[in-house]
Amino acid sequence: MRSNGRTFADTARRTQITLAAIEVIAEIGYAQASIRKIAERVGVAMSVVLYHFGNKDDLVREIVHHSFRTALDAILPALERETTAAGKLRAYIAANVDFLQSHRTQYSAVLDIGMSYRTADGARMDAIALDPDLMADVVKLDLATILRQGQESGEFRDFDVNHMATAVNGAVRNGPLLDYAMNPNFDLNGYTGELVTSFDLATRRG
């Protein structure tokens, strides 16, 4: 049987290779993660990897798609349960940090790709074209939109939306990463609580 033009066996193998690539990149970095090393992790010949992914760029594209979809499945429902901008901001912070905790390997791999990846013509990871359906869901996670809605509804004070979104995302995605990586006892739940309180105070009107 086929799904999206591929057999289920092909789809399963592509997923296996993608997950193996994520593990290898998280362990040794994108620059050192050759097709050969990824194939060795899967336990197949290089030709099998290249059959499913014509080159490393194709594999990176699949890693990015897989990672976005996994994040969306974890974070979007938490946002959609909230009816206020303040509630969505709290959910955004908590769900993102929880995702970091439960998908540490994937997060590390994507972060490394984001810093190291370049196509042959010099394009970065953010230039990778996402599937239109996936992109439509990614837009729902746009923090600037949530902040802007909060200002329009009167929940949030006046501030530069883009600057505040950068501050939140930096604290959520990068702030705890080093401490969490180096200290197995780092209190990620406590960190999340402080972030929620801090940005609630920073954004609320009055």
N, C-alpha and C positions, 0 to 999 in steps of 0.2 A: 504494500500500500504506500501511497505517497502523500506528503503534506508539503504544501508550498513548492511543488515540483521536485521534492527530495523524498527518498524512501525514509521510513522511520529509522532504519539502521544508519543511514547517512546522517540524519539529524542527531541521533544519539552519539555517533562518533564525533561530529562537529562539536557537540556540547562537551564531550570528554576532552577533546583537544583544547577547547577554550578554557576549561577549568584548570587543566594542567598548565597551560601558558600563564594563567593568573598566578598559580603557585610558584612557578619558576621565576617570573618577573618580581614577585614579592620577595623572594629569597635572594636573588642575585642582581636584580636591576634589569631594566629593559635593555640597556646597551649590551649586556652579557647574555641575554636570553635568546640564544640562536634557535633556529628551527630544529637543528640537530638535538640540542638539549631538551627542547620541548618534546620532540619525538621520543627521546630516551625516557622521559618521565611517563609518557603514555605507554611505552613498551611497543612501539611500532617503528617502521622504517620512515625516513624523512619523506619518501615518496608518498606515503599515506597522508601525511600532514599537507603536503603540497597538492595532493589530489583534492582535498577539501578546501584548502585555502591556497590560492595561486601564489601568494607571496606573503611576506610579513605584514605588509600594509593591510591586506585583506583580513589577516588574523587580528590585528589591532582593532580594525573596524568592528569585528565581531565581539571582541572583548568590551569595547565601549558600549555597543548595543546591549550586550548581556548585562553589563553593570548598571546601565541606566534603567533597564527593565526591572532588575532585581530591586534597585532603590525605589523605583516607583511603586512596586508591589508592596514594599514595606512602609513607605512614608505617606503616599497619597491617601489611603483610607483614613489615617489619623487626621489629616487636614480636612477631609470631607465630612468627618463627624462633627466638626466645629461650625458654629453659625456666626461667630463674631470674628473680627480681624484679630483681636487680642487673643482669642482662643486658638486661632490658626497659627499665630506667632509662637505661642507656647508649645503647640503640637509640633510645629516645624522644628523647633530647637530640640525637644525631647526625642522626636522620632529620628532625627538625623544623628544625634549622639548614640541612640540605641542601635542604629544601623551600623555605625562605626564599631560598636562593641561586638555585634553579632556577625559582621562581615569584615573583620580586620584585615584578612589576607587580600581580599578583593580591593578594599579601600587603599591599601598600601601599593598594590600593583597599579591601579589607575592613577594614583598620585605620582608615582614614578614615571609612568607613561606621559602624564601631563607635563612633567618637567623635562623629559628627555626625548620624546618622540618628535621626529621630523620626517616628512615624506621626501622623496627624491628631489622635489622642487622646493623644499624648505617649509612646507605647511606644517602647522602644529596640530595637536590633537583636536583643538576646538574647531578646526576647519573640516573635520570629518562630517560628511553629510549623513544625518540620521534619517531613518525611515520616517516618512510623513506621519504615520499613525503614532509612532513613538514620540515624535517631536510635539505632536498635539498634546500628549500627556505631560511631557517635560515642561511645557509652558505653564501647566497648572501648579508647578512647584516654584514658579518665579516669586521670590521673596519680595522683590520691589513692588509687584502687583498687590500682594497682601498688605504691605505697608501703605501703599497709596490708597487702597480701599479703606484702611483704617483712618486715614486723614480725611477722606471724603465723608465718612460716616460720623466723624467727630470723636471717635474713640482715641485717636492719636493726636499728639501735638504737631505743630509744624516743624519739620526737619528735612534735610536733604535725603530723599528716599534712597538714592544710589549709595550715598556714604553710609547710611545706616545698614543697608543690606550688606555692604562689604564688611562692616564691623561684625554683624551677626554671623555671616558665613565664615569669617576668619576665626571667630571664637568657637564656632560649632565644629568646623571641619579641620582646622589646623591647630587650634589652641591646645587641645588635650593630647595631640598625637604623640609628641615626643615624650611627655610624662607617662602616657599610657604604655608606650613601647618599652620604656626603660624601667618602669616601676610596676610590677605585677599587682601591687596593692593600691595603686592609684584609685581613689574613690570617684569613679566616673559618674555614679548616681548623684553624689554630692556636688560635683562640678556642674551637672545638668541643672540641679536645683538653683545653684547660684546664678547660672546664666539666665534661667527663666525669670528669676526675681530682678536681676540687673536690667534686662532689656524691657521688662514690664515697666519698671520705674523710668527707664530712659525714653520710652515711647509714649507713655500715657499723658493725656491732656490734664493739666492742673497738677 
